[in-house]
Amino acid sequence: MTQRALVTGATAGIGHAFARALASRGYDLVLVSRDLARLQAVADQISTKHGVEVTVVSADLSSHVGLAKAVAAVDGIDLLINNAGSSIAGWFGKTDIAAEESQLDLMVRAPMVLTDAALKQMVSRGSGKIINVASMAAFTPRGIYAAHKAWLVNLGLWLNLQYADSGVTVTTLCPGFVHIEFHQRMNAKTDDIPRWMWLDADKVVAAALRDLERGKALSIPTARYKALAVLARTLPIGLVSRVAKKGR
Ligand SMILES: NC(=O)c1ccc[n+]([C@@H]2O[C@H](COP(=O)([O-])OP(=O)(O)OC[C@H]3O[C@@H](n4cnc5c(N)ncnc54)[C@H](OP(=O)(O)O)[C@@H]3O)[C@@H](O)[C@H]2O)c1
C-alpha cells in the first residue's frame, strides 16, 4: 500500500528536500507551510515529476488556528516530519517577548501537538515513524533557538525508547549548518562559518532517511558533526559554553 508522509515547512530548504526525497521513494505527501502559492507550485512540481498524490495545507503553525488545520491533516499518515522552523535575530532579553512567544509556539508547541496527534494513531495501528528536525545547536547553551532544539532532542530520545515496542520510532535529526534560505531569512551573518561546516540539504535528508529506516533515535549527518556532538556532550559544560559563546 502507498505510504503517506506529512512534512511541515516543505516549500524550502530541508523540508523541500524531504518532500522531493520521499516522493522519489513513492510516498504520497501532505505539505504544510504558510505561503499557499508556493506550496501549490511545489506540489505541482513534485506530483508531475514523481507521479505521487500531493495535498497542501496552508497554515501558520505558530497560531492555534493554523496548528489545528495541520492536526486535521495528520489523519492516516505513516510518517510525520516536524521540520518547519525559523529564528529571530537578537539574543533573548533584547528581543520582543511577543515574538519569542510566537517562536516557542512554532518550534516547540507545534511539533509537540503534531507528534501527539500522529503518535496516538500510530500506536493504535502498531506502526509509524516520526522525524523531528532539531539542530546541532541543541548540544550547546546558545540562546532560545538552541533551547527549543534541546527540548526536541530530549523528548525525542525518550519517545523513541518509550514507543519502540509499539512499532513507532522517533528519530531526531540534528543537522549542522545547511546551505539554504534559513540564514538569509534571519539576516544571519554567515561569512565567518568555515566551508567545511556547511552541509547539503539533499545529503542531510538522505542520511536522515537512512537513520529513520534503522530506527535510530538520533541522526547527526556527517562524521565531522558526529565528532563535534560527542565533544559537546562529554567536555566540561563550562568549556563548551565558552566555545559556544565565541560563535555567532
Ligand atoms: N538551515 C540550517 O542550517 C539548519 C540547521 C539545523 C537545523 N535547521 C532546522 O531545520 C528546519 C528547516 O529549516 P530550513 O533551514 O530548511 O528553513 P527554511 O529554508 O527557511 O524553510 C523553512 C520552511 O518552514 C516554513 N515555515 C516557516 N515558518 C512557518 C510557520 N510559522 N508556519 C508554517 N510553516 C512555516 C517555510 O514556509 P513559509 O514561510 O511559506 O511558511 C519553509 O517552508 C528548522 O526547524 C531549522 O531550525 C536548519
The ligand as an SDF file (V2000), in Angstrom:
LIG
                    3D

 48 52  0  0  0  0  0  0  0  0999 V2000
   19.4760   25.6680    7.7140 N   0  0  0  0  0  0  0  0  0  0  0  0
   20.2330   25.2350    8.7130 C   0  0  0  0  0  0  0  0  0  0  0  0
   21.4570   25.4580    8.7570 O   0  0  0  0  0  0  0  0  0  0  0  0
   19.6060   24.4340    9.8080 C   0  0  0  0  0  0  0  0  0  0  0  0
   20.4700   23.7800   10.6850 C   0  0  0  0  0  0  0  0  0  0  0  0
   19.9440   22.9930   11.6960 C   0  0  0  0  0  0  0  0  0  0  0  0
   18.5750   22.8880   11.8270 C   0  0  0  0  0  0  0  0  0  0  0  0
   17.7490   23.5540   10.9860 N   0  0  0  0  0  0  0  0  0  0  0  0
   16.3080   23.3770   11.1910 C   0  0  0  0  0  0  0  0  0  0  0  0
   15.7610   22.7990   10.0190 O   0  0  0  0  0  0  0  0  0  0  0  0
   14.3960   23.1650    9.8900 C   0  0  0  0  0  0  0  0  0  0  0  0
   14.1670   23.7100    8.4830 C   0  0  0  0  0  0  0  0  0  0  0  0
   14.9890   24.8380    8.3230 O   0  0  0  0  0  0  0  0  0  0  0  0
   15.4310   25.3420    6.9010 P   0  0  0  0  0  0  0  0  0  0  0  0
   16.8050   25.8010    7.0800 O   0  0  0  0  0  0  0  0  0  0  0  0
   15.1400   24.3200    5.8710 O   0  0  0  0  0  0  0  0  0  0  0  0
   14.4470   26.6220    6.7690 O   0  0  0  0  0  0  0  0  0  0  0  0
   13.8970   27.4480    5.5050 P   0  0  0  0  0  0  0  0  0  0  0  0
   14.7030   27.1380    4.2900 O   0  0  0  0  0  0  0  0  0  0  0  0
   13.7890   28.8520    5.9770 O   0  0  0  0  0  0  0  0  0  0  0  0
   12.4230   26.8550    5.3250 O   0  0  0  0  0  0  0  0  0  0  0  0
   11.5030   26.9470    6.3830 C   0  0  0  0  0  0  0  0  0  0  0  0
   10.2000   26.2950    5.9660 C   0  0  0  0  0  0  0  0  0  0  0  0
    9.3120   26.3870    7.0770 O   0  0  0  0  0  0  0  0  0  0  0  0
    8.1140   27.0960    6.6970 C   0  0  0  0  0  0  0  0  0  0  0  0
    7.6910   27.8940    7.8360 N   0  0  0  0  0  0  0  0  0  0  0  0
    8.3930   28.8790    8.4650 C   0  0  0  0  0  0  0  0  0  0  0  0
    7.6380   29.4230    9.4420 N   0  0  0  0  0  0  0  0  0  0  0  0
    6.4520   28.7540    9.4360 C   0  0  0  0  0  0  0  0  0  0  0  0
    5.2490   28.8590   10.1890 C   0  0  0  0  0  0  0  0  0  0  0  0
    5.0980   29.7980   11.1520 N   0  0  0  0  0  0  0  0  0  0  0  0
    4.2290   28.0110    9.9140 N   0  0  0  0  0  0  0  0  0  0  0  0
    4.3410   27.0950    8.9340 C   0  0  0  0  0  0  0  0  0  0  0  0
    5.4530   26.9330    8.1830 N   0  0  0  0  0  0  0  0  0  0  0  0
    6.4930   27.7720    8.4250 C   0  0  0  0  0  0  0  0  0  0  0  0
    8.5380   27.9390    5.4890 C   0  0  0  0  0  0  0  0  0  0  0  0
    7.4740   28.2270    4.5920 O   0  0  0  0  0  0  0  0  0  0  0  0
    6.5340   29.5520    4.7560 P   0  0  0  0  0  0  0  0  0  0  0  0
    7.4750   30.7090    5.0010 O   0  0  0  0  0  0  0  0  0  0  0  0
    5.7420   29.6480    3.4960 O   0  0  0  0  0  0  0  0  0  0  0  0
    5.6640   29.2600    5.9200 O   0  0  0  0  0  0  0  0  0  0  0  0
    9.5240   26.9780    4.8010 C   0  0  0  0  0  0  0  0  0  0  0  0
    8.7990   26.0090    4.0480 O   0  0  0  0  0  0  0  0  0  0  0  0
   14.1270   24.1840   11.0000 C   0  0  0  0  0  0  0  0  0  0  0  0
   13.4890   23.5330   12.0680 O   0  0  0  0  0  0  0  0  0  0  0  0
   15.5180   24.6600   11.4150 C   0  0  0  0  0  0  0  0  0  0  0  0
   15.5480   25.0810   12.7430 O   0  0  0  0  0  0  0  0  0  0  0  0
   18.2330   24.3180    9.9780 C   0  0  0  0  0  0  0  0  0  0  0  0
  1  2  1  0
  2  3  2  0
  2  4  1  0
  4  5  1  0
  4 48  2  0
  5  6  2  0
  6  7  1  0
  7  8  2  0
  8  9  1  0
  8 48  1  0
  9 10  1  0
  9 46  1  0
 10 11  1  0
 11 12  1  0
 11 44  1  0
 12 13  1  0
 13 14  1  0
 14 15  2  0
 14 16  1  0
 14 17  1  0
 17 18  1  0
 18 19  2  0
 18 20  1  0
 18 21  1  0
 21 22  1  0
 22 23  1  0
 23 24  1  0
 23 42  1  0
 24 25  1  0
 25 26  1  0
 25 36  1  0
 26 27  1  0
 26 35  1  0
 27 28  2  0
 28 29  1  0
 29 30  1  0
 29 35  2  0
 30 31  1  0
 30 32  2  0
 32 33  1  0
 33 34  2  0
 34 35  1  0
 36 37  1  0
 36 42  1  0
 37 38  1  0
 38 39  2  0
 38 40  1  0
 38 41  1  0
 42 43  1  0
 44 45  1  0
 44 46  1  0
 46 47  1  0
M  CHG  2   8   1  16  -1
M  END
$$$$
